[in-house]
């Protein structure tokens, strides 16, 4: 509910925006010139007053109105100048004409210069301001009026209500000295328009008298706002009903999915017009009840073009193209919508040959027809054919360009998409969103963010799709600060935290390591869908907070939303990362017992990882043997990882052998087995693995880490020698190394895959990329803010131990995201509990 001051500010904004859009009117006189012309009287012959008849004056006034109606303002003014005698009607005709042609300056000048105003003059001027959303000026005139009639009061009430200022409308209504029936109806309509049915009903109940408009307004309001029972109550209480009443309650039933009630009502009345038949039939079509729709269609006493189009589109959208084609051929008349419906139906069902046949036969095509055919080619990756049509298209619109951009982007031709984007004569928010989505889905994260910045500079308003793409891009490269700025703009844009964009925001915070802010966003979402719950469960699991993930899952079970495969992967992953073996086993078997789900490969992989990490290697192998399908490389990889943790070289070799058969180029598995050999001191086998990789052309993925500081991303590799602050970073690391050793840190030299002296191993470990990034963060991120580092590979054991000690020494929260999960280091500990 607006206060008076806030309402005034909003009104000024609305008025300002509208005034900027008024036409310049090059053919019209300027206000300055008009002032001179208005000061001159009409022409007189021999300075004797003319005495035109009433009929002549009416003729002059009609000619002025005709000129104004056809935007010939200069001709209207010329007639007005030459009139031998002017009446109030003449002045009002000029004022009304200028208002209708968006020349408020000239209309107001005429109004101010009028020698004698009447109520019509005031009402016309106020109505003009109201129509153009300048409610400040309208109210000022209203307050200045020497007298008012019902039209004056109703114009202000309607103007306020139409623009959402219901309290101001009610204030005017309450001040009315005499309220007529139309005033009551206008005020009730204002409440209905602003979805305040309680206030509308209270006013309706107070009405001293009601007409059919009053009753119909309430029926329509209740129906449109989903209160079907209340609409029905009003309908049956009506003393006299007209066709609007019957159609209003029928539409209410249909719009709210009450099709059985709509059918029963329909059968009560035998006097429905064709529009009503079409409405009920469209309701059946919308709900895929084509049998019922066809029965209604067959019963219709008279069909119009809409009737045929409704049934044809219903069959086409349902994939029954043979029946749609049959009706299409039987239809006595066809318009461009009929033809386009067939083209779209064939396109949606992948029948491009048939779609093109109908398209070529169309007698008249509009932009929708062309866009449907172009979209069909784009969706089937036939971009050459799409381009050919696009270039031949005589009526391109923004949607045509957007369809081509989306097609190129989805087909991986991102440069072609950008070229078209740059060539567009005009863009809308969908154009920007399509380009952002193309960059985001194609992995061009930096280009996506640059485009987002350009979009911001150009002043383009972001829609939900653009926000979603930009947030997803921030998540992919862990650009938290940019993501937070987007969150702020999201709030400023006035978008509610609905599932579509809210899930993207939630995922951004999770992937950027800000799990607390993710949970805050989760709590603020008024509606949560399956993706919302899955994102939060998976987020807590990957951040090492397994128990919190399970709390979220149990909360989800209390809702009406049923878990799916993704949910259970997140739950089992949470148990695995937290070492909750018994709970994990129970949840695994509950999938079929409680939800009728059949476990898939991902679920078995989670269980193998869960059992293996906990040291139950035999149970993990037994589970693999009992699976209804053969183990894949991911499952063997989980077993190899468990073998490395628990030093089971024999099992690790077996797992690696199977992995190399399936994925001979998986460098990570070679490194895992090498780590297992190195921990066992089998250096010759480490050397053999290195030779094998060389012979097979397998290259180890180089490890690197990055950190975002002041909206700039800094990337580090092991032993980095190019960063501009490298000397400062290395000196600081030397100091940290001395301090953490005092706390008991010992280098995990067993992880070094080289048979060299211990001292050299320590030196090799000291300058890993994640340590360099953490040191840079400590030096540059203000104290009190967490340090967030991303690594492309799994964090090594030595760095994990070192960063735990560093977090205690510098008293900082350090969040590290590696290829598997997040680690929250704080006070010398890690959220994973060293179970990773």
N, C-alpha and C positions, 0 to 999 in steps of 0.2 A: 504494500500500500504506500503510494507516494505521499510525502509531505508537500505542502504548497510550494516551498522553495525548490525542492528537487523537481517537482513537476514543471515549474517555470523554466528551470535550466534545460530540461529535456525539450520543452516546447521551443525554446530559442534555438536549440541545435537543429530540430526538425525544420524550423522556419528558415534558418540560415542555409541548410542544405538545399531546400527547395528554391530559395531565391537565386542561388548560384546557377540553377538550371533553367531559369526563365530565358525566353528567346530574346535575342538582341533586337530583332525586328528592324532590319535595315530599311525596309520600305515604309516604316512608320515614322512619324515626326518625333523629334526629341521632346522631352518634357518642357525644355526652355522655349523652343519654338511654339509649342502648343499653348503655353501661357500667353504669348503675344496674340495668337489667333483666337483664343477664348475671350480675350479682353475686347475683341472687336465684335460689334453687333452684326447680325445678319444683314445682307444688302437691302437697301430701301431705294425705291424709285422716287427721285426728286425730293428725297428726305421725308417722304410721306409714309406713314406706317402702312404696311401691307396687311390685308385681312384675308388670309387663306381660309378656305372652308375646312370643317372638321374632316371631311373625306380626303381632302388634299393632304392634311397633316398626317392622317393615318397612312396614306400612300407613301409619303416621305419616310415615315418611321419604319414601314415595312421594307422599303428599299435599303435603308441603313442596316436593318437586321439581316437582310439577305447578304449584303456585302460582308458584314462581320462573320456570318456563318461560313462564308467561303474564304475567310482570312484576307479579304480585300480591305484592310483597315484604312489605307490612304483614301480609297474611293468613298468609304463610309464617312470619313472626316470631311472630305470635299463636299458631300451632300449636306452634312451637318452645317458646314460653314455658309452654304448658300441658302439655307432655309430662311424664308422670310419671317417665320415665327416658330419659336421652339417651345415645346411643352415639357413637363416633367418626364413624360414618356420618352421623348427624344433623348433627353440627357440619360435616362436609365438605359436606353437601348445602347448608347455609346459605352457606358460603364460596363454593362453586361458583355458587350462584344469584346472589349479590351480584356476583360477578365478571362473570357473563354479562349482568347488568343495569347494568354500568359503575359499580357502587358500590364502588370500591376501598377507600374509607375504612372502610366497614362490613365488607367482607370481611376486611380486615387486622385490624380490631378483634376479630372472631370468632376469627381465627387466633391472635392474641396471647392471648386469654382461654381458649383450649382447655385443659382440664385434662390432656388426654393426646393428643398429636399422633402420627400415624403417617406412614409414607412417603407415603401418598396425600395427606394434608393438605399436606405440603411441596410435593409435585409439582403439586397443584392450584393452589396459590398462585403457584408459579413460572411455571406455564403461563399463568395469568391475566395476570401481568405481561408475559410474552413476547408474548402475543396483542395486548396493548395498547401494545407498543413501549417499555415501561419496562424496558429491559434493565439499567439500573443497579440497580434494586430487585431484579430477578430474580437478578442475579449476587450481590448481597449475601446474599440468602436461600440461594442455592446454596452459598456459602462457609460459611454458618452451620450447614448441615445436619449433624446428628450421624451420619447414614449416608445413602448414596445407592444407588439402583438404576439399571438401564439407562435407565429412563424419565427420570430426573433428568438424566443426562448427555446423552441424546439431545435433550431439550427445550432445553437451553442451546445445543447445537451447532446445532440447527435455527433457534433464535431469532437467534443471531448471523448465521448464513448468510443467512437471509431478509432481514435488514436491511443486508447488504453488508459485514459485519465478518468476512470469511473467515479472517483471521489469528487472531482471537479464537476462532472456531469450531475451527480446527485445534489451537489450544493446549489447549482442553478435550478434544478428541478424543485428542490424544497423551497426556494425563494419565489417561485412562480405565484403570482397573486391569484390566478385562476387557472386550474389545470383542466384541460379538456382530455377527452379519451385518447386522442393522438399523442398527447404528451406522455401519458402513462405508457402507451405502447412503445414510444421512442426510448424511454428510460429502461423498460423491461428488456427491449432489444439490445440496449447497451450492455446490460448485465450478461445477457446470453452470449453476446459477441465476445465478452471477456471471460467466459466460462465460470461466472459466479452465479450458479443456479440457485443457491440458497437465498441470495439477496433478491434474485428475480422472483422466486416463489413468494417471498415475504411481501414484495410489492404487488404481485399478482393477487394475493389474498386480500390486500387492502383496497383494491380497485373498487370505486363506487359503482361502476358499470364496466362491462366487457363486451367486446365484439368478437367476431370470428378471427380477426387478426391477433387479438390478445391470446386466444386459446392456441392458435397455430404457432405463434412465436414460442410458447412454452413447450409445445410438442416437439418442435424442431430443436430447441435448445437441449431438452432432456435427451433426445435421440442422438444428437451430435456429440454429446458428452458421455454417452454410454449408459445413461440412466433409462433403460428401456421400460422397466416396470412403471416408473413415474410418468413416462410419456404415455403409456397405455392408460394409466389412471386418468390423466387429463383428457385423453381422447374419448374415453367412455363417459366422462362427466359433461362433455360439450353438449349444450342444448341444441345447437344447429351445426352440422358439419358440411363442409364443402369439399371439392376435389383436392384442395391443398391439404386439408386435414387428413384425408385418407392416404394421400401420397406421402405425407410427412411421417405418419406412423409406420407405413409400409417400408419407407426408406430406412427408418430407425431400426426396424427388425433386420433388414438386409445388411445394413452397415455393421451391425453388432453380431452378425452370424446367427441370428435367431430365425433360421430358414423355415422351420416347421411352423412357428408362430406367423411368419410372413405368409406361408401357404394358406393357413387357416383363415387369416384375415382376407386374403385375396378371394377365397371362395365365398366370403360373406357378401361381397359386392359384385354385381353383374355389370357395373357401369364404368369399368376401368378404361382409361384411354391407352393408346399405344405406348406412350412413355412408361406407364406403370408396368405393362406387360414386359417391356424391354428391361426395366429395372430388376424385376424378379428373375427374369431369364439370365441377366448378367450376374446376379447374385449366385445362381446355381453354377454358372460357368466359372466364376471366380473360385468356387470351392470344389471344382472338378466333378461336379454332379451333372455330367453331360446328359445322362439319360433323362433326368428330371427337366433339364433345360430343353431338350429336344421335344419332350412331350408337351411342354408349354408352347414351344415354337409351332408345333403342329396344330395346337388348339386356337392359335391367335386368329381372331376374326378379320384382322387386317394387319399386314406386315409392312413396315417401311424399310428403308435402306439400313437403318441401325439394327433392326431385327436380324436381317441376313448377315450383316457384318459381325454381330455378336456371336452367332452360332458358328460362322466360318472361323473366326479367330479362336473360339473355344476349342474346336476340333484341331486346328493347326497347332495351338500351344500344347495340346495334349498328345501330339504326335500322330494323330489319326489323320494323316494327310489325304488318304483316299476319300474319306467322308467329306473333308473340307473341300477337296477339289470337286466332288460331286455337287455340293451345295453352291460352290462358286459358279459352276456351269449352269445351274438351275436359276440362279439369282436373276430376276427381271432387270435390275439395274445394278451397275457397279460404279463405285467412285475410286479415287486414288487409294483410299484406305483399304478397300476390298482387295485390290491388286497387291498392295504392299503387305497386307496380312498374309497372303499366299507366299510371297517372296520370303518374308520373315519366317514363316512356318517351315518352309523347305530348308532355309539356312540353319535354323535352330536344330534341325534334325540331320544336319550334315549332307543334305541332298542338293549339292551345289549345281549340278547339271539341270535339275528340274527348276531350281530357283532362277537360274540364268534364263531358262526358256520363258518362264512367266515374265521375268524382268524385261526381256527383249520384246515381248508381245504387248507390254503396257502402252495404252494410247497416250497417257499423260503420266509423267513421273515427277515426284517432288523430291525434296532433299532427303526425306525419310526413306524413300524407296532406294535412292542411290546409296545412302549410308548403310542400309540393311545389306545390300549386295556386297559393298566394300568390306563390311564387318565380317561377312561370311568368308570371303577370301582370306582376310587377315587371320581369322581364327583357325583356318586350315593351312596356315603358313604358305599361302599362295600370294606373296606380296607383289610379284610382277603383275598378276592379274588385277590385284587391288589398286596398284599404282596406275595401271592403264585406265581403269574406270575413274579414278580420282582426277586424272588429268583431263578426261573427257567430260567430266561433270560440269554442267552449265550453271548449277545453283549451289555452289559450295557454301557451307556455313561453318561455324566453329566446330560443330559436332563432326563434320567431315574431316577436318584437320585432326581433331582429337582421335578419331577412329584410326587414322593412318599412323599417327604417332604411337598410339597404344599397340597397334599391330607390329610396327617395326621394333618397338621396345621389347615386346613379348617374344619376338622371334630372334632376339639377340643382336639385331642390327641397330645398335644404340646410336651410332654416328648418323645414320639415315634419319632416325627419329629426331635427333638434335638439329639436323639441317632443316627439316620441316618446321620444327618448333621455332627456329630463328626466322623462317620465311613467313610465318603466320601474320596476316594483316591485323588480326586482333586475337588476343588470348583471353581465356577465362580461368577460373580456379581449377577446372577439370584439366585444362591443358597443362598447367603447372604440376598438378598431381600426377598426371600420366607420365610426364617426364621424370619427376622425382621417383615414381614407382619403377620406371625403367632402369634408372641408375641404381636404386636400392637393390632390386632383384637381380641385377647383373653384377653386383659386387663392386660397383663404382662409388664407394661411400664418400670419398672426398669430393668427387664431382657433384654428388647429390647435395652435400652440404653447401658447396659453392652456389649451386642453383637456388637453394633455399635462401641464402643471403641475398642473391640477386632479386628473388621474389619479394623479399622484405623491403629492399631498396626501392623497388618499383611500386610499392604500396598496394600490391595485390592481396586481397583478403584470402586467407587460407581456409579451405574447406576441411572436412573431417578426413578425407582421403590424403590430402597434402600433409596434415598433421601426423597421420599414421605413418606415412612413408618417411617423413623427416625423423620421427621418433625411432623408427626401426633402424634407420641409418645410424643414428647416435648410439643405439644399442650395439650395432655390429662393430663399431670402432671404439666403444666405451667412452664416448665423448659426453661425459656427465654434465659439464657446465653448459654445453649447448643444449642438452636435453632439458636442463632446468629452465633455461631461457624459453624453450618451446612450451614447457609447462605453464610458465607465466603468461605467454601469449595465448595459450589455450583458454586460460581463465578470463583474460581480457576480451577474447572473442565471444565470450558468453556461452561457449559450448558446455553442456552438462557432461558429467563424467559417465556417459553411456558406455555400453560394452565395446563398441567399435573402436573408439579412440582411447577409452580408458584402459583396455587391454594392452594397447601399444605403449601407453605411458607406464603401466605396471611392468611390462617386459623390459622397457628401457632401464628403469631403476634396478631391476634384478640383474640385468646383464652388465650394468655399470658398477656393480658392487655396493649399491646403496640399498641394502635389504630393508632397513628401517623405514626409509622413505617409500619403498615399494609397499610395505605393509600399511603405511598411512594412506597411500593412494587406494589400496585395496579396501580399506575401511570406508573411505569417502564415496566409493561407487554405490549409487543407490540400487542399481541392478547388477547382479553378477550372473554370467552365464558359465557354461562348462569350461570355456577357455580361461576365464578369470580364475576359477578355482585351480585349474591345472597349472597355470602360470605361477600362482603363489606357492603351491605345493612343490613344484619343481625348483622354484627360486630358493626356498628354504633348504631343500635337499642339497642343491649345488653349493650353497653357502656353508654347509656343514652343520646346519641346525636341524637335524633329523627329527628330533622330538617335536619341534615347533611345526614342522611339515605335517607330522601325524595329527597334531592338534587341529590344524586347518582341515585335514581330511575328515576327521571326526565331525567337525562343524558342518562340512559339506554334506555328510551323510544325514544330517538333521534336516536338510532342505529337500525339495522335490527333485533336485537335479541328480541324475544317476551317473555314477562314475563310468568312464570308458577306458579303452586300452591305454590311452596316454596318461590318464589319472593313475592307473596302477603301476605304470612304469615309474612315475614320479614317487609313488609311495614306496615301492621296492627299492628304488635308488636311495631314498632317504634312509631306509633301514640299513642298506649296504654301507653308506658313508658314515653312519653312526654306530655300526657294529651291533645293531639290534636283530640278532639272529632269530630268536624265537618269534618276535613280532613279524619279521619278514616272512618266515615260514607260514605263520597263521594267515597273513594277508594273501599270500600266494594261493593257498588252498581255498580261501574265501572267494576268490574270483569266480569260480564256477559254482560254488555252494550258494553264495549270496546274490550274485549278479548274472549268473548264467553265461559267463565269459569263458572262452577257451584261451588258454595261455598261448601267446605267440613267442616268436624268437626273442624279442626284446625282453620279455618277462623272464624267460629262462636265462638269458645273459645276466640280468640283474641278480638272479638267485645264485648262479655260479660264482659271480663276483662276491656276493654276500657270504657264501659258505667259504670260498677260497680265502678271502681277506681274514676271516675269523680262524683260519687254520684247519678247517674241516675239508681238507683236500680230497679225501676218499669219498665223502658225501657229495662233493661237487662233481667228481667223476661219475659216481653212480647216477646222479641226476642227468648228466649228459647222456648216459647210456639208455635211460628210460624215456627220453624225449621221443615224441612221435615223428621227428624229422632229424636229419643228420646235422651235427654241430657245424656252425659256420666259423669263419675266421675270427669274428668278434668274440665268440664264446671261447675259442682256444686262446685268444689273446687275454681274456680275463683269467684263464687258468694259468697262463704263462706269468702274468703279473703277480698272481698269488704265489706261484712257485718261487719267484724272485724274492718276495717279502719273507717267505719262510725257508729259503735256502734249499729247496728241493730241486736239485740240478737234473736228476733223472726225469722227473715229470715235466720240468721246464723244457728239456730237449725234445721230449715227445710232442709237447704242445707246439713248439717252434717248428718242428718238422712238418706238422700238418698245416700250419699257417703258411710256410714257404711254398707248399704245394698249391695252396689256394691263392695266395697273394705274394708272389715272389718279389715284388717291388716295394713291399711295405717296410720301409727303413726303420720305423719305430720298433718293430719286432726284433730286428737284428740287434738293435741297441739294447733292448730288454734282455736278450739272451747273453749278449756280451757283458752286461752288468752282472748277470748271474754267474758267469765264468770268473769275472774279476773278483767278485766277493768270495769265491771259493779259491782264489789264487791260481786259477788255471789260465795263466797268461798265454800259453801256446794256443789254447783254444780261442782266446780273445784275438790273437793275431790271425788265426785261420778265418775267423768271422770277418775280419777286415779285408782279407784277401778275397773271400767269397763275395763280399759286397762289391769289390772292385771288378771282379770277373763278371758279375751279373749286371754291372752298370747301375747298381743301386747307390744313390747318394744320400747321405745323412742330411736331413733337413736342418739348416743352421738355426740355432736358437737366437731369438732376440726378444727384447722387452721394450715396452713403451709406457710413457706417463704423460698425462695432459696437465700442463701448467699454464695458467692465464690464456686459455683458449688456443694454445699451441702444443702440438704433440711432439715429444722428444723420444727418439728411438735409440736403443743401445744394443750392441752385440758384444759377445764375450771379448774382453781385452780391448774395448773400444778405444780407437786412437784418433777419431775425427770430431768428437763433440767439442764445441768451443770451450766448455768448462771442465774438460777432462782432468787437467792438473789439479784443480780444486777438489774434484770428486775423488780422485785417487788418494790425495792427501787425507781427506776426511775418512775414507775407507780404512786407511792405515791406523788412524786414531781409534775408529770403531773396533778394528780387529784386536787391538790391545785391550780395550775395555771388555769386550765380550769373552775374551779368554780368561779374564779375572773372574767372570761369573761361571766358568766351567765349560765354556764352549771348546769342543775339540773337532778339528776338521775331519769330515767323513771321507778320508782318502781312499777308502775301498771302492768309492764310486768312480774313481778316475780310471779310464780304460787304457792306461799306459803303464807299463812295468818300469817305473822310474823311482827315484829316491823320494822318500816321504816329504822332504822339504820342497821338492819341485812340485809334487802333487798339491801341497798346500797352496803354493803360489798359483797353480793353475785354477784352483777353486776360488781363489780370493776375488777374481775379477769377472765372475759370471754376470750375464746381462741383467738379471733381476737385482743383484746387489748394487750394480751401478745405478739402476733406475731408482732404487730405494734411497740410496745416498743422495742422489740429485733431488729427490722429493723432499727429504729432510732439510736440505739446504735452501729450498726455494718455496715450499708450500708453507703458508703461515701456520704458526703453532696453534693447535686447537682444531685444525681441520685434518681429516684423515688423508693418508697418502695412498693413492690408488695406482697400482701397477698391473699391467697386463703382460703375460708371456705366451708365446705361440706354442710352446711345448710344455710338458709336465715339469713342474718345479723339481729341482734335484734335492736329494736328502740333505746335502750340506747347506744349501741356501735356505732351506726350510728351517733348519736348526739355528743358523746364524741370524735370520730375520726375527725369530722368536726372541733371542737375546737382545737384538738391536731395539725392538719395540719397548723393552723394559728400560734400557739405558737412556734412550731419548724421550721416554714417556710419550710415545706417539702411537696412534692406531694406524696399522698398516694393512691394507687390503690387497691381496694378490690374487689375480685371476689367471689360472693356467689353462691348459687345453682340456682339463677334466672338470675342474671345480674351482670354488673360491676358498681362500684361506684368510681368515680374519685374525691377524696377530695383534695381541694387546697384553701388556703387562707380563711379557715373557711366555705367554701361552698362545695356542692357536685353536680356532673354532673346530678344527678337525680332530682335536684331541690326539694328534699324532697317529691318526688312524686313516691313512690315505693311500 
